Structure formats: structure tokens, C-alpha cells
Amino acid sequence: MKGHGSRFMQVVGAVLENIDNADTAIRPLLYQLGERHSYYEGFKPEYFNYYKDGMMYMCEKNFGEKLTPKMRDLWCKVFDFIIDSVQDGCRDGLSHIADDKRYWIEREHQLQHGQK
């Protein structure tokens, strides 16, 4: 889990660095990450919510009284963007698995050739 937390913080940093164009620069990568999670048997998109809960807990713990309502709202928006993006990819991936296993063969081919 420690590795996941570190990678999640890298994602947070990437979103903040690209805040003005996160939808085009970061969202596709997060969507693909969510798609890949749909490979894990039994994984559910709702599990990503635990990251948001954990990150908000850490913000409250680390910032303490300095975490104003406005700051809290801004952090929630960043975490919501991340979680919504990966959940969308995971849900779509699960839908495709249920619909047609051949999707994954084509999707892997697309990803290998740099297509979204």
C-alpha cells in the first residue's frame, strides 16, 4: 500500500502542475489507469473512494487549523478530479469486459500504438 500512496501523490503533483489543462494532459492517463484496474478480478470502482477519504484525512491531520474551508474545498476538487477520472476508466473497462473480451485485444493494440 505504501507504493500506491507514493504513486497517488505523484498523480496529485501532476494534476497540480497541469491544473490549467488537466482535462487534456492528465485525465486520459488517469482514465487508462482506471481501465487497467478493471483487469483485477473483484476490483470495484468504488474502491478508489478510499484514496480520497485517506487523502482528506491526511490533509486535515497535516494542515490542522490551517486547513480553511476554502482550502478543504480546493483539495476535494483535486481529489474528485482524480477519483472521477480513474473510476470512469474502470467502469468503462468493466463494461467492456462484460460485453466483449475481444475489446481488450484491440485496446492493448491501441495503447501500444499511442492511441487513447
C-alpha positions in Angstrom: 0.0 0.0 0.0 2.9 2.3 0.6 3.8 2.2 -3.1 0.3 3.1 -4.0 0.3 6.1 -1.7 3.5 7.4 -3.2 2.2 7.0 -6.8 -1.0 8.7 -5.8 0.9 11.6 -4.5 2.8 11.8 -7.9 -0.6 11.9 -9.6 -1.7 14.7 -7.3 1.5 16.6 -8.2 1.0 16.1 -11.9 -2.6 17.4 -11.6 -1.4 20.5 -9.8 1.4 21.1 -12.2 -1.1 20.9 -15.1 -4.1 22.5 -13.4 -4.9 24.7 -16.4 -5.1 21.8 -18.8 -5.7 18.8 -16.6 -8.6 17.5 -18.7 -6.4 17.1 -21.8 -3.0 16.5 -20.2 -3.8 14.2 -17.2 -7.4 12.9 -17.5 -6.6 10.4 -20.3 -3.8 8.9 -18.3 -6.0 8.6 -15.2 -8.7 7.1 -17.4 -6.3 4.4 -18.7 -5.1 3.7 -15.1 -8.7 3.1 -14.2 -9.2 0.8 -17.2 -6.2 -1.3 -16.1 -7.7 -1.7 -12.7 -10.7 -3.3 -14.2 -8.4 -6.3 -15.0 -8.1 -7.1 -11.3 -10.8 -9.7 -10.6 -13.2 -8.4 -8.0 -12.0 -4.8 -8.1 -14.8 -2.3 -7.9 -14.6 1.4 -9.0 -15.9 2.4 -5.6 -12.6 1.3 -4.0 -11.0 4.4 -5.4 -13.1 6.4 -2.9 -10.9 5.1 -0.1 -8.0 7.1 -1.6 -9.9 10.3 -1.4 -11.0 9.6 2.2 -7.4 8.9 3.1 -6.0 11.9 1.4 -8.6 14.2 3.1 -7.7 12.7 6.4 -4.0 13.4 5.8 -4.8 17.0 4.7 -6.7 17.5 7.9 -4.0 15.9 10.0 -1.1 17.7 8.4 -2.6 21.1 7.9 -4.6 21.1 11.2 -6.2 24.5 11.8 -4.5 26.0 8.8 -6.9 23.9 6.6 -9.5 26.5 5.9 -12.9 25.6 4.4 -11.8 27.1 1.1 -8.5 25.1 1.1 -10.5 21.9 2.0 -12.9 22.6 -0.9 -10.0 23.0 -3.3 -8.3 19.8 -2.2 -11.6 18.0 -2.5 -11.9 19.2 -6.1 -8.4 18.0 -7.0 -9.1 14.6 -5.4 -12.6 14.4 -7.0 -11.0 15.0 -10.4 -8.5 12.2 -9.9 -11.0 9.7 -8.5 -13.7 10.5 -11.1 -11.2 10.0 -13.9 -10.0 6.6 -12.8 -13.5 5.5 -11.9 -14.7 6.4 -15.3 -12.0 4.3 -16.9 -12.6 1.4 -14.5 -16.3 1.4 -15.1 -15.9 1.5 -18.9 -13.3 -1.3 -18.7 -15.6 -3.5 -16.6 -18.4 -2.8 -19.1 -16.2 -3.8 -22.0 -15.1 -6.9 -20.2 -18.7 -7.9 -19.7 -19.6 -7.0 -23.3 -16.7 -8.5 -25.2 -13.3 -9.9 -24.3 -12.0 -9.0 -27.7 -12.2 -5.4 -26.7 -9.0 -5.9 -24.6 -7.0 -7.3 -27.5 -7.9 -4.2 -29.6 -7.4 -1.8 -26.7 -3.9 -3.2 -25.9 -3.1 -2.7 -29.6 -4.3 0.9 -29.4 -2.3 1.7 -26.3 0.8 0.2 -27.8 0.5 2.5 -30.7 -0.2 5.6 -28.6 -3.9 5.8 -29.3 -6.3 6.8 -26.5 
